[in-house]
Amino acid sequence: MTAPAAETQVALVPTPADAPLASTLIAELDADIVARDPHGPIHGLHPGEHRDPRLRFFVLMVGSEPAGCGALRALEPGVGELKRMYVRPAYRGRGLARLLLGALEAEARAAGIAELRLETGPRHVEALALYRSSGYENIPKYGEYARSPDSICMAKRLSRVR
């Protein structure tokens, strides 16, 4: 795995979830999900969710290029959900997904989130490996995923920033 070049700046940029760039990245993610499992559900942003004050959407920039995205949504006090995490194919294999996950966890901590949950599927083997190696553990299905046979729900207790 090669890291981004040292001279290339990597940044997590807050972006409205309904901005054109966010919409493009979400559409790419949805296409990736469908390509992996044409009959599986897509638990993405729901109509109107981009206006949900509990949702914060971010774009991962590598230099001046958008390389991926992710979102955080508050579920209840101290509990949040990681949503829409995606790295574009051209940027994969460089450790950017791990950087993106770490940056989103830092944002969650700063927002007072002590537990971060997520949902993924069995065909997302790279995502499952990343989450497991980052300390996420399987939990019972929750919320909108409770009856989804293809959902895998995971959570991680976030340590406090010192």
Secondary structure, DSSP 8 states (H G I E B T S, - for coil): -----TTS-EEEEE--TTSHHHHHHHHHHHHHHHHH-TTS------TTGGG-TTEEEEEEEETTEEEEEEEEEEEETTEEEEEEEEE-GGGTTSSHHHHHHHHHHHHHHHTT-SEEEEEE-TT-HHHHHHHHHTT-EEE---GGGTT-TT-EEEEEE-----
